[in-house]
Amino acid sequence: MRLKSELWVQAYLQKLSAAMIPVFVIRRGHESAGAIFIKVNQLNGFCKIYSPASAAFSETPAQAHDDRLWTDFFPDKQLEERETDQWLREQASYDSDIWVIEVEDKTGNSHLEQQNLADL
């Protein structure tokens, strides 16, 4: 069983905040089932977007502890922040339930590997 989106977001925010990594909720989505997008602001005008892996890849044994699978949505492209924000606005226009979380990290690290909810 997958954790509600709001609980996952709260845990992610707490872990990053405890590590003194700036993290913000930019868009609050549906508390139970809203898709979560992670915007990593590299503080140089460029960003990365991490999104949930497609459902075809997410129903694996790794999901036993609600370890969500993530993918760099644009792995071969540097996105300017305005492009990133526009893309996220478009996603919200298709699905008003999405969450957008912004992480500030000059190296572009999403810190998603630190988000193992089984440790909570």
C-alpha positions as CSV (number, residue, x, y, z in Angstrom):
1,M,0.0,0.0,0.0
2,R,1.3,3.4,-1.0
3,L,1.5,6.3,1.5
4,K,-0.7,9.3,0.9
5,S,1.1,12.0,-1.1
6,E,0.8,14.5,1.7
7,L,2.5,12.1,4.2
8,W,5.3,11.4,1.7
9,V,5.8,15.1,1.1
10,Q,5.9,15.8,4.9
11,A,8.6,13.1,5.4
12,Y,10.7,14.4,2.5
13,L,10.5,18.0,3.8
14,Q,11.5,16.9,7.3
15,K,14.5,14.9,6.1
16,L,15.8,17.7,3.9
17,S,15.1,20.4,6.5
18,A,16.9,18.3,9.1
19,A,19.9,18.1,6.8
20,M,19.7,21.9,6.3
21,I,18.8,21.6,2.6
22,P,16.4,24.3,1.5
23,V,13.1,22.8,0.4
24,F,9.7,24.3,-0.3
25,V,6.2,23.3,-1.3
26,I,5.5,25.4,-4.4
27,R,2.2,23.7,-5.2
28,R,0.1,21.7,-2.8
29,G,-1.7,18.8,-4.5
30,H,-4.3,16.3,-3.6
31,E,-3.6,15.0,-0.1
32,S,-4.2,11.3,-1.0
33,A,-3.1,10.7,-4.5
34,G,-1.6,13.7,-6.1
35,A,1.4,13.1,-8.3
36,I,4.6,14.7,-6.9
37,F,7.2,16.6,-9.0
38,I,10.5,17.6,-7.5
39,K,12.0,20.8,-9.0
40,V,15.8,21.0,-8.2
41,N,16.9,24.6,-8.5
42,Q,20.6,24.7,-9.1
43,L,20.7,28.4,-8.2
44,N,22.5,29.3,-11.5
45,G,19.4,29.8,-13.6
46,F,19.0,26.1,-14.4
47,C,16.8,23.4,-12.9
48,K,16.1,19.7,-13.0
49,I,12.7,18.0,-12.7
50,Y,12.2,14.6,-11.1
51,S,8.9,12.9,-11.7
52,P,7.3,9.7,-10.6
53,A,8.4,6.8,-12.8
54,S,5.6,5.5,-15.0
55,A,3.3,2.9,-13.5
56,A,4.8,0.2,-15.7
57,F,8.0,0.5,-13.7
58,S,6.7,1.4,-10.2
59,E,5.0,-1.9,-9.3
60,T,8.2,-3.7,-8.3
61,P,9.4,-5.4,-5.1
62,A,11.1,-2.1,-4.3
63,Q,7.6,-0.7,-3.6
64,A,7.2,-3.0,-0.6
65,H,8.1,-0.1,1.8
66,D,6.6,2.7,-0.4
67,D,9.9,3.5,-2.0
68,R,8.7,5.6,-4.8
69,L,10.6,5.4,-8.1
70,W,11.8,8.7,-9.6
71,T,13.2,9.7,-13.0
72,D,15.0,12.8,-14.2
73,F,12.3,13.9,-16.7
74,F,14.8,15.7,-18.9
75,P,18.1,13.8,-18.4
76,D,19.8,15.1,-21.5
77,K,18.8,18.7,-21.3
78,Q,19.6,21.7,-19.1
79,L,16.4,23.5,-18.4
80,E,16.3,27.2,-17.7
81,E,14.2,28.0,-14.6
82,R,11.5,29.7,-16.7
83,E,11.2,26.6,-18.9
84,T,11.0,24.5,-15.8
85,D,8.2,26.6,-14.3
86,Q,6.3,26.7,-17.6
87,W,6.5,22.9,-17.9
88,L,5.2,22.5,-14.3
89,R,2.4,25.0,-15.0
90,E,1.4,22.9,-18.1
91,Q,1.4,19.7,-15.9
92,A,-0.9,21.5,-13.4
93,S,-3.2,22.5,-16.2
94,Y,-3.6,18.8,-17.1
95,D,-3.8,17.6,-13.5
96,S,-4.8,20.0,-10.8
97,D,-3.9,17.5,-8.1
98,I,-0.1,17.6,-8.6
99,W,2.4,18.6,-5.9
100,V,5.5,20.6,-6.8
101,I,8.4,20.6,-4.3
102,E,11.4,22.8,-4.9
103,V,14.8,21.8,-3.6
104,E,17.7,24.3,-3.7
105,D,21.0,22.4,-4.5
106,K,23.9,23.8,-6.6
107,T,24.9,20.3,-7.7
108,G,21.4,19.4,-8.9
109,N,21.0,16.7,-6.3
110,S,17.3,15.9,-5.6
111,H,18.2,14.0,-2.4
112,L,15.5,11.5,-3.3
113,E,17.9,8.6,-2.5
114,Q,17.7,9.8,1.1
115,Q,14.0,9.4,1.2
116,N,13.5,5.9,2.4
117,L,10.2,6.0,4.3
118,A,10.9,2.6,5.8
119,D,13.4,4.3,8.0
120,L,10.8,6.6,9.6
